[in-house]
């Protein structure tokens, strides 16, 4: 039917497809612009300027084996420069194995109740136990993390997160195309944290 109508009007199918595509793009632009204005109002109401968080992390293997005594406590301070952009300083302490200090850039989506985030940045690793797998590594470390916070009040939130703390940075970036699931399991920390928002 549409093809017959195009044929009667001598409209090439390619031109009609382009018009449909332009209309579709314009509709999406209007929807996106309205969402941005709504999010801007939400951001002003819900975003924080400074956060202090305590996270209880576990390795994948310790969670699997329910070995909850091997907690990796993590302390994080985050300064939010914009509602969606922040910088953080994070400290990890794993018993007598290692301490890591990480600086990160944080991208977050202050959507109200739920606040997803991703972060990455370099750091310094102090490995002081000769029996730990981290001993003998370079002192340079790198961190990737993602998760979300549930803002229970305007000043308090909790939420899960996963962290990939890279100890052997040169090997990681050299062999990044050959990374497998086992490496991610061995290097990831999974935890839940509580955060004070200011």
JOWOVEN-V849816 format. One record per pair of residues at least 6 apart in sequence whose ideal C-beta (glycine too) atoms are under 6 Angstrom apart, sorted by sequence separation. I is the first residue (numbers start at 1). GAP is how many residues later the second one is. If there is no record, write none. Layout:
i=<I,I>
gap=<GAP,GAP>
This chain:
i=<80,93,151,166,108,109,127,150,62,78,79,92,127,149,150,108,150,6,78,91,127,149,106,107,148,76,77,90,147,106,147,76,89,125,147,56,57,104,124,75,88,105,125,145,57,104,74,88,103,123,145,55,102,72,73,86,122,123,144,102,72,101,121,143,53,100,101,164,84,120,142,164,52,100,119,141,162,163,51,83,98,99,142,118,162,50,98,140,137,49,137,48,97,116,160,96,134,114,115,97,47,98,158,113,157,43,100,102,155,47,46,46,43,42,72,60,63,60,57,58,57,56,55,55,53,54,53,51,52,51,50,48>
gap=<6,6,6,6,7,7,7,7,8,8,8,8,8,8,8,9,9,10,10,10,10,10,11,11,11,12,12,12,12,13,13,14,14,14,14,15,15,15,15,16,16,16,16,16,17,17,18,18,18,18,18,19,19,20,20,20,20,20,20,21,22,22,22,22,23,23,23,23,24,24,24,24,25,25,26,26,26,26,27,27,27,27,27,28,28,29,29,29,30,31,31,32,32,32,32,33,33,34,34,35,36,36,36,38,38,40,41,41,42,63,64,66,67,70,117,125,127,128,132,132,134,135,136,138,140,140,142,144,144,146,148,149>
